[in-house]
């Protein structure tokens, strides 16, 4: 510190690694807390750290008291008199005449003579900026060339820009220096710039909210206002509370300003937490949205994040202590604590897709995998109104084409569907029943990496042309064949009956609860025009332990507990944000109404079922990795738990699969899934409908296509296009796709 006593050193804690603080343009001053690099950090080559380069630092000009590049003089003795620039006499060049004395640029004062804290680079930068033209000061308007250079620099550095939006009380600036109209233009001309509308644009809150809805790169911030005052009638903030919990709940930020209110950050955050808002919305406002805008690294928690979960802002408390219960599930349908995961910072949109009729047998008419894929892909392009040339990559998901159809290299089928696709990048994915979801994850990764803008995912399977016993044994290839597949029982009914036994041994299990799940899903399928079982009828007693109407298949599992494999395909079109924005604009729809992947979770486990059960033997949940996959998806989507969901599409290859999923979703405590079944929570009219499409039991299970179909059904639900099986008011849906004996588990949260 060059002799400055430690008690006088400024407190300037470093930002967490990866945290980018926004440039701040407020009434004409540019304040920034961004860690610089290279010459930007030091102010130029040869300029000491903590000082910006000025005209006195040009090559060939003297610098410092010695006029050279040597080290500065040592610190003066304690009590040395400070000399200001006004008191220093100007020096003359040797030999210059008195009438035309060429004055040297004033030498830089010694470090102990500079005003203010000598080692605070942030204040030094602020002083330097105040000596230069201010972006929004006086005649410097928000759309001027000087301001544009600031926007371009911030966009190039990837730094969010905070702009004073709304009434400007500065005596040297116009009242409407920067309003929502300016933000609309700036966001449109600088799409790569993240803009934070400071002060919420008040009193033009409704217009500012509209701009946030229109531009995905615009956020709204309200730090200068007290939350408890904003909630009062006539405050002008009504649009924020109306839209901040729905269409722009991912765009609202809370910035703490202790100096403005004389309150601690925790107190201000708790005022937000006490508002009449869902707990998931509070957490987004206080933490998750800022984490997305500022790229906060995983695991970094702010005091506001703790208040967002309903607890006091006490770092010593566990993260989920005192969490508020979600509104949809009170009482015994509680939510387990969540594990923090980074929010999705790159949105992926689901533009739409198509599904074949799962009742059709494609081999009966002489068709094959190629024909099934061609039909489904053509329907997906038609529903999304896209030309084939718009698709830049394709992913095919299939489980057992080699075993059932003697066919591999399925990506080549896609390449011959359209002339424009002759050299399209394609790939094929397999993860047993979770193949479809793995293909969706792969397409998302390519879009998020920026390789492509638009991707097609198509899953297809033809399995009905062989007998049931033969098909069941062929599907045993998804287990460890040498160790888990035997001749004395069918592979998967046997494996899942073992899962039912393990659950029953730990928590207890009554067959009527499993039968009720089958009855609900088969009933839902009657509303689905593409369901395999939509026209099936059942005798009274078909969902009981009647060995004639509902014979035993394996262990506790009976005929109605089993999903049916079938022929079928599903395709979805995914897109990154720039492509989705253009796509929505060309079709005259709002981007906020387009479904997007808000979160995802993916976990694996050893292939042997016995090993999975052993790993969970001492854990709270039967399959801990399944619970983690679900909570990962919740956390990435910013959800507190199942109370923030409107509908679930989950794997139910057997009824025990859905029964296990119920408590792993957090709908009930572990072992209490029977409560949700008995209380009809999972029915269409229940608090959280599960499998309104019919699920695998009612709709059908073309193995490699199931995960894609789930994403498509979730997209239909949140966009209101599911038809007769639509859940009214659904805006957030979750999917869970399981491969093998819970070996591969993938979940998505889809919403608008």
N, C-alpha and C positions, 0 to 999 in steps of 0.2 A: 504493500500500500504506500510505499515511498515515504515512510515516516509519519503517516496520519495515524493518530491513536485509534486503537480498535474500537473504543467506545463511540467514536465519531464516524465510523464507517457506515455507509447506508446499507439498510437491510434490503437485499435484492435477490430473493431466492430464485434458483433456476426453474424454468418450466420443466414439467415431466417430459421424458424423452418421447418425441413424436408429436407433442402438443404444439399446435401453431396458433399463436394469439393473433387476433385480427388487427389489420390496420384500422385506425380509428380516425375518421374525418368528422370533426365536431366543431361547428361554428368557425371553421377556418384553420384549426390546428390539426396537424397530422401526428398522432401519437401511435407509436408502434412498440410492441414488446416481442418482436420476432427475432430469434437468434439468427444473426447474419453469418455469412461465411466469406472467406477470402477477403478481397479488397473492401467489400461492403461492410465487413465487420470493423475494419481498422480505419475506414475513411479514405483509403487509397494507399498505394505502395509507399512505404516509408513513413506513414503517418502513425503516431503512437496509438495504441488501443484506447478506446473511450473518447476519441476525438474525431470529428468528421473533417474530411479534407476541405480546405477552403482555397481561395485564390492565393493565399500566402504559401501554399504547399506545392506550387508548380515547380517543376525541375528548374534549377538554376537560380532560384530565389532563396534568400536566407531564411532560416527557420529556427526559432528558439533564440534564447539569449545569446548563444554562441554563434548563431548564423549557420551552423553546420548540422550534420546528422548525428553528432555525438550524443552521449547520454545527458539528460538535463542536470542542472546543478543540484547539489545536495540540498536537503531541506534546511530552512533557516532555523536559527535557535528559537525556542519557545518565546512567544511574545513579540515576534518580528512584526514590524508595521506593514500592513497590506497597502499595496500601491495599485491604484486603479489606472485604467487606460487613459482617463482624462488627465491624470497627473503626470504621465510620462511624456517628456519632451520628444518632439520629432527630431530625428537625426538627418543630417544633410550628407549628400555624397561629397566625397573629398574632391575639391576643385570646382565645384559648381558655384555659379554666381548667386549672389543673394537675391537678385530679382527673379531668377528662374530656378530657384533651388528645387532640385528633384528629390522629393521626399521618399524615403523608403516606406514600403508598407510596414505598418507598425509591427514590431517584433512580437512574437507570441510571448505572453508573460510567463514567468516561472510557475511551475505547478502550484506552489503555495500561494500565489497571488491571484489564481483564478477564483471566480465567485462560485459559491455553491459546493456541493459534494464533488470532490475531485475525481472519484472513480466510479461514477454512476453513468454508464453509457446511455441508458434510456433518457435521463435528463439532458445529457449532452446532445443527443439526437434531437430532442424536443426544442432546445435552444437554437440549434442550427436550423431546424425547419421554420421556426418563427421568424428567422431573418430572411426567408425566401417567400415567394408568392404562395399564398394559401389557396388550396384547391376550391373551397367554397366560401371564400372571404370576399366581401365587397362586390366588385364587378366580376369576380371569378365564379361563373355560374356552373352548376353541376354538369352541363353538357358542353362546356368549353373545351378547347384543345388542351389547356393545362390540366383540367380534371381528367380528361381521357387518358393522359399519360399515366396518371395514378392508377386508373382502372386497369390499363394494360399491364403495368408493372405488377400489381397485385395478382392478376390472372396468371401471369407468367410464373410468379413465385408460388402459386397455389395457396395464397394467403387470403382468408375471408376479409371482406372490407365492411366495416361498420360505418353507416352513413346516418347523420342526423336527418330524420324524416318527420315532418310535421311542423308545428309552430316553432319558429326560430326566434328566441328572445334576445339574441345578440344585438347590441346597439349599432353595430357596423354592418349588419346583414339584413336583407329583406325578410319579412315574416315568413314568406313562402319560398325561401331560398331553395329548399329541396323537398318535394312532395312526392306523392305516389305517382304522379305523371312522369316525373323525372326518372324514378326507379323503373317504371315500365319501359322507358326508352333505353336506359342503361342495361337492364337485364336482357333486352332483345338484341342489342348491339354487342354485348359482351357475354355470350352464353357460358363461357368457361369461368366466369367470375362469380364467386359466392358472395352475395350481398346480404347484409344484416340490417334491416330497417330499424334503426334506433328509435326508441320512444313509441314504437307501434304506429307511427304515422298519425297520432292524435292531433287534431280532432277528425281526421279523415280515416278513421279506423276501417270502415266498411270498404272503402276504395283500396286501402292498403292490403286488406285481406284478399280482395279480388286479385290484386297483383301477385300475391303469394300463391294463390291457386293457379294462376296463369303460367308462372315461371317456376320451374323446379329448383332454380338456383337462388331463390329469394326467401329469406327467413324474416320473421317478425320478432322484435325484442322489446320488452316493456320494463326495463330495470328501474327507470326513474319514478315509477308510479307504485304506490302501495297497493298490494293485491286486495286488501280488505276494503279500500276505498273504491277500487275499480268495480267491485261487485255491487255497489249501491245503484239503485235505479236512477237513470238519467245521467250516469257518468260518461256515457259515450262509448263505453267499452262493450256494449251488448253484442256487437258482431263478433268480437273475439271469443266470447263465451259460447256463442251459437255455433261458430264454425271451427273454433279451436279444439273441440272435442271430436270433430268428424273430418272434414275435408282438409284442414290444415293442421291437424294435431301433430304432424311430423315437422312443422315449420315454426313452431312457437318456442322462443328461447327466454329463459329468465336469467338476466345478468344482475349480480348483486352489486349494490352501490351503498355501502355503509355510510359514506360521507354525506349522502343526500338525505338520509332518513334518521341517522343517529341510532340505527338498529344493527345488530349483528347479522351476518349472513344467514345463520341458522334461524333467527327469528323471522327474517323476511321470507326464507324458504318455507317455513312452517305456515305462514299466512297463505301461501299458494296451496300447500297441502290441505289446508282447512277449507278450501273452496268446495262448492258442490260440484265436484268433477270426479270421473272414474279414476281409480288409483293408477291405471295404466297411463291415462292422460297426464296426470300430475307428474309421474316419473318422466315422461317424455319432455314435458316443459322444463323440468328442473335439471335433467341430466342427459337423457338419451339423444335428444335433438342436438344439443351442443356437442356431444361426443361425436355425432355424425358430421357436423359442420366443421369441427376443429380437429377431427381425427385423433381423439383421445385414445391412448393405447389401452389394450385389454387389462382389466384389473384395477385401473385407476378410478377411485371413487371420490366424489366431492361431498362436502357436508350436505349440499342440496339434494344429492342423490339419496342420502339417508332419509331426509325429510320427505322426499317423494314417495318413499315406501311407508310413510305414516309414522316413523319413529322420530324421537328427539335427535337432534344433530349432535350426537355424542360419539366420537370415534371409538370409544371403548365398547360400545354396544355391538352385538352381532349385526351384520348387514340387514337381516330380515327381522330383527327384533321389533315388535310393535307394529308389524305390517297390517295395513287395513285390509279387511276382507273384501273381496270383489263383490259387486252388487248382485250379480246373477246367481251366485251360489252361496247362500248363507247357511248358518247352522252346521249340520254335520258334513256338508259338501265343502270341505275346506281346501285351501291351496297350500301345497308344501312350499318351503323356501326354494328360491331359484338360485342357480349358479350363474354368475355374471359372464356374459359373452359379448364380444364387440358387436355393435349394431351394424346392419348392412349399410354401407356407405355408397354402394353402386347399385341403384335399383334395376331390377330385371322385370320386364312387363310380360304378361301373358296375353297376347293379342286375341287368342281364340284357338279353335281346333275342331276336330271331328272325331266321331266314334262310330264304328260299324255296329250293326245289329248283332248282339251276342247270341241271339237265338238261331242265326243262320249257320248252316253247315256248308263251308266253301268247297269241300271236296266232292260234295254230292253233284254239283254242276260242273265238275272238272276244273275248278279253280285251284289256285295254290297261293303261296306266300306272296309272290309277285303281284298277282291280281288283287289280293286283299290290301296290300300296301298301296297300290296304285289308286284304288277306290277311296281309301281313307285320306290319303295325301291330297287328292283332288278336292275332296270335300273340305279339308282344312284351308286350302288356298281360296276356295270359293267363299267360305264363311268369313275369312279375314280380308277378302277382296284384295289379295296380293297377286302380283305376277310372279311366275316362277323365278324370274331373274332377281327378285328382291331377296330371295333366300341365299345366304352365303355359306352355310355349313349345315350338315345334316347328321343326326345321330339315330341309329337304329337299335332298338332294344328287343332282345329275343332270348328266351331261356334255353330251348331245346330243339332248335331247328335241325341240328345234326341227327338227333335221336328220333324225332318224330317225322321229319321230312327229308332226311338225308341231304340237308342243304346248309352250307355255311356261307361266308363272305356275303352277307346280306346287304352290306353297304352298296355293293354293285347294282342291286335292284333299284336303289334310289337313283343312281347315276343314269339309268336308261328311261326314267319316267318322262323327262322333258329334254329337248335338245340343249337348253341352257344349263342343264345339270350334268352334262357329259364329263366335265372335269371338276365337279363340285367336291370339296373335301367331305368325306363320309367316314363313319366309324360305327362299330357294333359293340354293345355292352351287355354283359351277363352277370347277374347276381341273384340267380334263382327268382323267387317271386318279387324281389326288389329291383329287378333289372330296369324297369321303367323309370323309377326314381333316380337310379344311378345315371341313366342317360340324361335326365333333366339336369342333374348336378353338373355333369360334364359340359353340357351346352351353356349353362350359366357361367361356368368358369371361363369358357372361351369368350363370352360376351363381356364379362367383368375385366378380363385381361386386355380387352380392346382389340382382339384379333379380328372379330367380326361384329356386325351390327344386328344381324337377324339370323336366327337358327331355327331349324325344324327338328323336332323329336318325334319319331314314330315308333310305336311298339306293336308287334304283330306276333300272333301264334296260331297255328292250326293243329288241333289235338283231338278232334272228335272222330277221326276216321279209324281209330283203334278201340278195342274193347276197354271197359273200365278197369278191369284187373291189370291188363297189359299197360295201360296208360299210367296207373298208379305205381307200378313197379319201375317203369321207365323214369318217372319223376324222382325216384330214389337217388339219382345221380347227384342231387343237391345235398345229400348227406354223405358222411364218410362211408363209402360203399363197402369196404372190407370189414368195417367194425360196427356199423349201425344198421345195415340192410341185411335182413335175414329172409329165409323162405317161409317162415311160419307166420308172418303177419305183413300187412301192407305198411310200407315205410312211413308215410306221413300221418295217417290215422294213429299208428302206433306211437310215433314220436309225440304227437300232441295229446294223446291220452296219458303219456308219462308226465307231460306238463300239467295236465289237470290233476293228476295224482299228487304231484309236488305242491301245487297250490292248495289242494284239499288238506294235505298233511300239515301245512303251515297255518292256514287260515280257516279251513273248513270250506266245503263247497256242496251246494244242493243242486240236483239236476234241474228242477223247475226254473232256476234262474238262467241256465244255459238254454233251455227250451224257449224261454220268453225272448231271448235275443234272436233266435232263429225265427220265431213268429213275427217279431217286429220287422226284421229285415225282409222276409218274404212278403209281408204285407206292404212295405214301402215299394217293393219292386213292381207291384201292380200298377203304380202310377208312372213307371218309367217305360217309355215306348221302345227302348232298346234293350230291355232286360230279358235275360234268358228264361226266367220263370214267370213272366208277367201274366200268362194265361193259365198257370197251374192252379189246380184246386186241391184242397186237403180235406180229408175226412176228419170228423170230430175225434179227438184222441191222437191226432198225428203229432202233437207236440207234448206227448206224455211218455211214460215209460212202457207203453204198449209195445210188446215185442213183435206184434204183427204189423201194426201201422207205422211203427218207428223202431225198426230192429237195431240191435247193437252192431256197431262196426268195429270198435276197438275200445276196450276198457269202459269208461264212462260215456264215451261218445257214441251217438246213435245216428241214424240216417239223416235226420233233419239238421244235425249239427255240422254237416260237411258241406263246404262250398263245392261247386261243380266246375271242372275245367271245360273250356269251350273254344270255338274258333272266334277270333275277334282281333280288332286293331283299334288303336287310338293314336291321334296325332295332335300336337300343339305347336304353335309358333311362338317363340320367345324373342324378345328384342331388348336392346339397350335403350337408354333414355333418349338420346338424340333421334334414333330411328322411330321410337314410339311417339315422340312429340310430333314429328313430321306426319307419321301415319294418322294420328288423331286429328291433326289440323286439316289434313286433306279430306277427312271424312266428316268434319264438322262436329267433332265430339271433344269434350274436355279431357285432358290427360288424367285428371284426378278420377275420372270415371272408368279408367282402364285398369283391369286387375294387374296386380304386381306381386312378386314374391317378396314378402316382408321379412321372412326369416326361414331358416332351415336348420336341421340337425341331422348328423350322420354319425353312426357308431357301428363298430363291428365287435365280434366276440369269437372265441374258439369254435371250430365247427362241431365238435362233439357236444351233444346236449348235456351229458353228464358233467362236463367241465363248466358249462354255463351255470348249471344249477349249483355246482360247488362254489363258484365265485359269488353267487348271491346268497349263499346259505347264512352268512352272518350279517347281511345287509338289510336295510329297511325294506327294499323292494326285491321282488323275486328276480327281476332282471335289471340290475343297476344301470347297465349300459343303455337299455331302452329308456329308462327314466332320464338319463343324461341327454340322450338325443332329443327328447321332447322338450326338456328345459332349455337346451341350447337353442331350439327353434323359438321358444317363448322369448328368451333373452335377446336374440338377434332382432326379433320383431318388436321388442319393447313391450311385451305383454306381461302382466303380473301372474297370469295363470289361465285356467279354463274359463274363468268368469268373464274374460275379455273376448271369448270366442262366441260365434253365433251358430256354428255347425261344424261337425267333424265327419270326415270320410276316413275310416280306419280299416285296417286289414282284418278280415274275418274269414280266413280260409277254413277255420273251425270256430265254433261259438266260444271256445275257451280262449281263442286269440283275442277276440273283442273284449271278453270278460277281463282278461289281464290288462288290456289297454285302458280300460275305464279308470282303474286306480293309478296306473302309471301316468295317465294324462293329468292326474291331480283332481279328478272330479270327486273322488272320495279318498279317504285315508286308505293305505295299503290293507288289503284283506276285506274291505267294506264295499266292494263293487256291487254286491247284492242290494245295497241300499238304493243305488241309482237305478237298478233294474226294477225293484219293487215300487219305487216312487215315480216310475215312468219318466225319469229325467231324460232318457235317451230316445223317447218317441218323438214323432213329428210335432206333437203338441207340448213336449216337455221343455224344460229350461235349456237343455243343450242337445238338440237332435243329433243322433249318430246314424250315419249311413242312410240318409233319405233317398239315395239312389237305389238302395237295395243291397249294397255291399257285394262282396264276393259270393255270399250265400244266395242272394236273390238276383243280382245282376249277372253274375257269371265271372269266371276267372280264366281268361286267356293270359297265362302267367306273365309273359314278357311285356304285355300291354297294360297290366293292371295299374302300375305306378303312374303311367302317363294318363290313364283314364281318371285316376283320382285327382290329379292336378287339373284336368279339364273340367271335372265336375265341380271342383272348388271354384274355378274361374266362373263357371255358369252361375253358381249360387251367389257370389258376391257382385255379379253384374246383373242379377235379376233375369237371367235367360234360361233357367233350368226347367221351365214349363210346369207341368203338373206336379213335379216333386220339389218345386221351389219352396224354400223356407223364407217366409216374409221378413223383410228388413235385414237380411243377412248381409253384412259387410266384411266379416272376418271369418275365414274358414281354415281349418287345420286338416292335414292329411298325415297318415302313418302307414308306411309300406314296410312289410317284413319279408325277408328272404330266409328260407331254410327254417330251422328251429330257433328263430330269433338271432341268427348268425349275422345278418346284415339288416340294420334298421335305419330308415330314412323318414324324416318328417318335414313338412313344409307348412308355413303360414302364408296364406294367400289373402289379400285384401285390396280394398280400393282407398 
